[in-house]
Amino acid sequence: MAPLPVRRFGRTELPMPLLSLGGMRFQQSWSDLPADRISAESQANLRRILERAVELGFHHVETARHYGSSERQLGALLTEVSDPQRILQTKVPPQADADAFEAELATSLERLGVDRVDLLAIHGLNLPEHLEQTLRPGGCLAVVRRWQAAGRVGSVGFSTHAPLPLILEAIASDAFDYINLHWYFIRQDNHPAIEAAQAHDMGVFVISPTDKGGHLHSPSARLLELCGPLHPIVFNDLFCLRAPGVHTISVGAAQPQDLDRHVQALDLLPQADALLPPILERLERARLEALGAEWLASWQRGLPAWQDTPGQINLPVLLWLHNLVQAWDLQSFARARYGLLGAGSHWFPGANADALDQGVSEAELRQALVASPWADRIPGLLRELRSLVGGVPLQRLSQGG
């Protein structure tokens, strides 16, 4: 079997395979379990995943301090399932106290059983204060620079759920060698960040394209039809990897066979320019038929920020979810994302529409929508979305992804 192709990962100079093994789905628990509570079955499954990954050429393995038992489970197997070409990445969230950040970093390497990681991401630069905590004198990045000088950290990057202006500010600081970024077919608003990263010769790692790209591991019948003859995972992989500036995408594997569709996508990458246009045309036609050209051209106009909306209702995200459900029947994804609004702190800010007609009246919402051409229609759309995908709020258990 031919090894996975690689791309130069920006100024890190690392030969990055186009597919990376993500560590957020194979862990036994979202709690940082002690070693004696990690089951033999869970470790055997991870061993099979790692062995298959090495066989296929998934040389980049990434995890995080707050991916539950992921680091500890990996650490127990990295030497047993050897890979001389392995590129190891973990992620540690920023903190106001640089000593606390350093303690977390030390714990990460201890859990992984290594003296050095090739890539370290500041995990979740989601708020202005996170960037300030990282870049200020004596802050988190100063800790990383000491660890780099000691040979314990290779290149430094950041992962983010931030609004685009903050992502661009972090890139413009020129402090980072790479970025872990959300960008895929259903969410293309971060494309200026890819262009900015290119200008700074940064590596670009697209994260969670299968899960946060629309729950493509369990696609709707509508999406399967529209993406044919490709599986939606294969379509989305090709869409991402064809984009200039993207170097690798993550594959979150819960079992070894989860890697296979992504390898299929790489086999088809030379044909992407022929395969993608008819699928993109069908997807866009379905979107137009479901939502109308007038709505698609103007639905975002005049929407207040969630901070300025009664009940902190996150209208841009909720109406985006409405579009996804109506156009492509992405109900599973929309249900998960709807439930996280209001429960995920800065990872998924703002609230869902549950407060409408409860703590927030339609009149109050309409007043906030005075600049929107769709003020009369939006309250009804929110109620419809709530009826379709509302339910029990979800608790975000990780600090990443």
C-alpha positions in Angstrom: 0.0 0.0 0.0 1.4 3.4 -1.0 2.0 5.8 1.9 -0.2 8.8 2.3 1.0 11.8 0.4 2.5 14.6 2.5 2.5 18.4 2.3 5.0 20.8 3.8 3.3 22.0 7.0 4.1 25.6 6.6 7.2 27.0 8.4 7.2 24.0 10.8 8.9 22.2 7.8 7.3 19.0 8.9 6.2 16.5 6.1 2.6 16.4 7.1 0.4 13.6 5.8 -2.9 14.8 4.3 -4.8 12.8 6.8 -4.2 13.0 10.6 -5.4 10.7 13.3 -7.5 12.7 15.8 -7.7 11.6 19.4 -11.2 12.7 20.5 -13.2 9.6 19.6 -11.1 6.7 20.6 -10.8 7.5 24.3 -12.6 5.4 26.8 -13.9 8.3 28.9 -14.2 12.1 28.9 -12.8 11.9 32.5 -9.1 11.7 33.0 -9.2 8.2 34.3 -6.5 6.6 36.4 -4.6 3.9 34.6 -6.3 1.1 36.6 -9.7 2.1 35.3 -8.8 1.9 31.6 -10.2 -1.3 30.3 -8.3 -3.9 28.3 -11.0 -3.7 25.7 -10.5 0.0 25.2 -6.8 -0.3 24.9 -7.0 -3.2 22.5 -9.3 -1.1 20.3 -6.8 1.8 20.4 -4.0 -0.6 19.6 -5.8 -1.8 16.5 -6.5 1.9 15.5 -2.9 2.8 15.9 -1.6 -0.2 14.0 -4.0 0.5 11.1 -3.0 4.2 11.2 0.7 3.3 11.0 0.0 0.8 8.2 -1.9 3.5 6.2 0.6 6.3 6.9 -1.4 8.4 9.4 1.9 9.6 10.9 0.4 12.7 12.6 -1.4 11.8 15.8 -3.1 14.7 17.8 -4.8 14.7 21.1 -5.3 17.2 24.0 -5.0 17.6 27.7 -8.7 17.7 28.1 -9.7 14.8 25.8 -10.4 12.7 28.9 -8.4 9.5 29.0 -7.0 10.1 25.4 -3.4 11.1 26.4 -3.0 8.4 29.0 -4.3 5.7 26.6 -2.0 6.9 23.8 1.0 7.1 26.2 0.6 3.5 27.1 0.8 2.4 23.4 3.1 4.9 21.6 6.2 2.8 22.1 4.5 -0.5 21.6 3.0 0.6 18.3 6.1 2.3 17.0 6.3 4.7 14.1 9.6 6.3 13.3 7.8 9.0 11.3 5.2 9.8 14.0 4.4 13.5 14.4 2.9 13.9 17.9 0.6 16.9 18.8 -1.2 17.7 22.0 -3.1 20.8 23.0 -3.2 22.7 26.3 -5.7 25.5 27.0 -4.4 29.0 27.9 -4.7 30.2 31.5 -4.3 33.5 33.3 -1.7 31.9 35.5 1.3 30.9 33.4 2.5 28.5 36.2 -0.9 26.6 36.0 -0.5 26.4 32.2 3.0 25.0 32.6 1.7 22.4 35.1 -0.9 21.3 32.6 1.7 21.1 29.9 3.9 18.9 32.1 0.9 16.7 32.8 0.3 16.3 29.1 3.8 15.0 28.4 3.7 12.8 31.5 0.4 11.2 30.4 1.8 10.7 26.9 5.0 9.2 28.3 7.3 11.4 26.2 10.0 14.0 26.8 9.0 16.0 23.7 6.0 16.7 21.5 6.5 17.8 17.9 3.5 20.2 17.9 1.9 22.0 20.7 -1.3 24.0 20.2 -2.7 26.6 22.6 -6.1 25.0 22.9 -9.1 27.2 22.4 -8.1 30.8 21.7 -11.7 31.7 21.7 -11.8 35.0 23.5 -9.6 38.2 23.5 -8.4 37.4 27.0 -7.2 34.0 25.8 -5.0 35.6 23.2 -3.8 38.2 25.8 -3.0 35.5 28.3 -0.9 33.7 25.7 1.0 36.6 24.2 1.6 38.9 27.1 5.1 39.0 28.7 5.5 36.1 31.0 2.3 34.5 29.6 1.7 31.0 28.2 3.8 31.5 25.1 6.8 32.5 27.2 6.4 29.1 28.9 6.3 27.4 25.5 9.4 29.3 24.4 11.3 27.9 27.4 10.2 24.4 26.6 11.2 24.9 23.0 14.6 26.1 24.0 14.9 23.0 26.2 14.0 20.8 23.2 10.7 19.6 24.7 8.4 21.3 22.3 8.8 21.6 18.5 6.4 24.1 16.8 3.6 26.0 18.4 0.2 26.7 17.1 -3.4 27.4 18.3 -6.8 25.9 17.9 -9.9 28.0 18.0 -13.7 28.4 17.9 -13.3 32.2 17.9 -15.0 34.7 15.7 -13.0 35.4 12.5 -11.6 38.8 13.6 -9.9 37.3 16.6 -8.5 34.4 14.6 -7.1 36.9 12.1 -5.6 38.9 15.0 -3.9 35.8 16.4 -2.5 35.0 12.9 -1.3 38.6 12.5 0.7 38.3 15.7 3.1 36.0 13.8 3.6 34.1 17.1 2.3 30.8 15.8 3.6 28.3 13.3 0.3 26.6 12.5 -3.4 26.7 13.2 -6.1 24.1 14.0 -9.2 25.5 12.2 -12.8 24.7 11.6 -13.4 25.0 7.8 -15.4 22.6 5.6 -18.2 22.5 3.1 -21.1 23.5 5.5 -18.9 26.2 7.2 -16.7 28.3 4.9 -16.7 31.6 6.8 -13.2 31.0 8.1 -11.6 30.9 4.6 -10.0 34.4 5.1 -8.0 32.7 8.0 -6.6 30.1 5.6 -5.5 32.9 3.3 -4.0 34.8 6.2 -2.2 31.7 7.4 -0.8 31.2 4.0 0.6 34.7 4.0 2.4 33.9 7.3 3.6 30.5 6.0 1.6 28.7 8.7 0.5 25.1 8.6 -3.3 24.7 8.3 -4.9 21.7 10.0 -8.7 21.4 9.4 -10.2 19.9 12.5 -13.3 17.7 12.9 -14.5 17.9 9.3 -16.6 14.7 9.7 -18.3 15.4 12.9 -18.6 19.2 13.0 -18.8 19.2 9.2 -22.4 17.8 9.5 -22.3 14.5 11.4 -21.1 12.9 8.2 -20.5 9.6 9.9 -24.3 9.3 10.1 -25.5 11.3 7.1 -29.1 12.0 6.2 -30.7 10.2 3.3 -31.0 13.5 1.6 -27.3 14.2 1.9 -26.4 10.8 0.7 -28.5 11.3 -2.4 -27.1 14.7 -3.2 -23.4 13.7 -2.7 -23.7 10.5 -4.9 -21.8 8.7 -6.2 -19.5 9.8 -3.3 -20.2 9.3 0.3 -20.5 12.7 2.1 -17.3 12.0 4.0 -15.4 11.5 0.8 -17.0 14.6 -0.8 -16.1 16.8 2.2 -12.6 15.4 2.4 -12.1 16.2 -1.3 -13.6 19.7 -0.8 -11.2 20.5 2.1 -8.0 18.9 0.6 -8.5 20.6 -2.8 -8.4 24.0 -1.1 -5.1 25.9 -1.5 -3.5 26.4 1.9 -5.0 23.3 3.6 -2.3 20.8 4.6 -4.1 18.1 6.5 -7.5 17.2 7.9 -8.3 15.2 11.1 -9.9 11.8 11.1 -11.5 11.1 14.5 -11.5 7.3 14.6 -13.5 5.3 17.1 -12.5 2.0 15.4 -10.0 1.0 12.8 -12.4 0.9 9.9 -13.3 4.6 10.4 -10.1 5.4 8.6 -11.1 3.6 5.4 -13.4 6.2 3.7 -10.8 8.9 4.2 -8.2 6.8 2.5 -10.7 6.4 -0.4 -10.9 10.1 -0.6 -7.2 10.4 -1.1 -7.3 7.9 -3.8 -9.8 10.1 -5.6 -8.1 13.4 -4.9 -6.5 13.6 -8.4 -10.0 13.4 -9.8 -11.5 16.1 -7.5 -11.8 18.8 -10.1 -14.1 16.5 -12.1 -16.0 14.9 -9.2 -16.8 17.9 -7.1 -18.6 20.4 -9.5 -21.7 18.3 -10.2 -22.1 17.5 -6.5 -21.7 21.2 -5.6 -24.2 22.1 -8.2 -26.8 19.6 -6.8 -26.2 20.8 -3.2 -26.6 24.4 -4.2 -29.7 23.7 -6.3 -31.3 21.9 -3.3 -30.4 24.9 -1.1 -32.0 27.3 -3.5 -35.2 25.3 -3.9 -35.6 24.9 -0.1 -34.8 28.4 1.0 -35.1 30.7 -2.0 -32.5 33.1 -3.5 -33.8 36.1 -1.7 -33.4 34.5 1.7 -30.0 33.1 0.9 -28.8 36.5 -0.3 -29.9 38.4 2.8 -30.6 36.2 5.8 -27.5 37.4 7.7 -28.3 41.1 7.1 -29.0 43.1 10.2 -28.7 40.3 12.7 -27.6 41.4 16.1 -24.7 39.7 17.8 -25.8 37.2 20.4 -24.5 39.5 23.2 -27.0 42.2 21.9 -30.0 39.9 21.6 -32.6 39.3 24.3 -31.8 36.1 26.1 -28.5 36.1 24.3 -30.2 34.1 21.6 -27.5 33.3 19.0 -29.4 34.2 15.8 -26.6 33.8 13.3 -25.9 30.2 14.4 -29.6 29.3 14.8 -30.6 30.5 11.3 -27.5 28.8 9.9 -28.8 25.5 11.5 -32.3 26.3 10.0 -30.7 26.5 6.6 -28.8 23.2 7.0 -31.9 21.4 8.1 -34.1 22.8 5.3 -31.6 22.4 2.5 -29.9 19.1 3.3 -31.8 17.6 6.3 -28.9 17.8 8.7 -31.1 17.3 11.7 -28.6 15.2 13.7 -26.0 17.8 13.5 -28.4 20.7 14.1 -29.8 18.9 17.2 -26.4 18.5 18.7 -25.3 22.1 18.0 -28.7 23.5 19.2 -28.2 21.6 22.5 -24.7 23.0 23.0 -25.8 26.6 22.7 -26.0 27.9 26.2 -24.2 24.9 27.6 -20.7 25.2 26.1 -19.4 28.5 27.5 -17.0 30.2 25.1 -16.7 27.1 22.9 -20.4 27.5 21.8 -21.4 31.0 23.0 -24.9 32.4 23.2 -28.2 30.6 23.8 -30.6 28.5 21.7 -34.2 29.5 21.0 -35.7 27.9 24.1 -36.2 31.3 25.8 -38.4 32.5 23.0 -42.0 32.9 24.3 -40.7 32.1 27.8 -38.3 34.7 29.1 -38.1 36.5 25.7 -41.2 37.8 24.0 -41.7 38.0 20.3 -42.0 41.8 20.6 -38.6 42.0 22.3 -37.0 39.8 19.6 -38.5 41.9 16.8 -37.1 45.0 18.4 -33.6 43.5 18.3 -34.3 42.6 14.6 -35.2 46.1 13.5 -32.3 46.1 10.9 -33.2 42.7 9.5 -35.3 42.4 6.3 -36.7 39.2 7.8 -37.8 40.4 11.2 -41.4 39.3 10.6 -40.3 35.8 9.6 -37.5 34.9 12.0 -39.5 34.3 15.2 -41.5 31.6 13.3 -38.4 30.1 11.9 -36.9 29.8 15.4 -40.0 28.1 16.7 -39.9 25.7 13.8 -36.2 24.9 14.4 -36.9 24.4 18.1 -39.7 21.9 17.4 -37.5 20.0 15.0 -34.2 19.8 16.9 -34.8 21.1 20.4 -34.6 18.9 23.4 -32.4 18.2 26.4 -29.5 20.6 26.6 -26.1 19.0 26.1 -23.1 19.5 28.4 -19.8 20.1 26.6 -17.5 17.6 28.2 -14.3 18.5 26.4 -12.3 21.6 25.9 -11.6 21.1 22.3 -12.5 19.8 18.9 
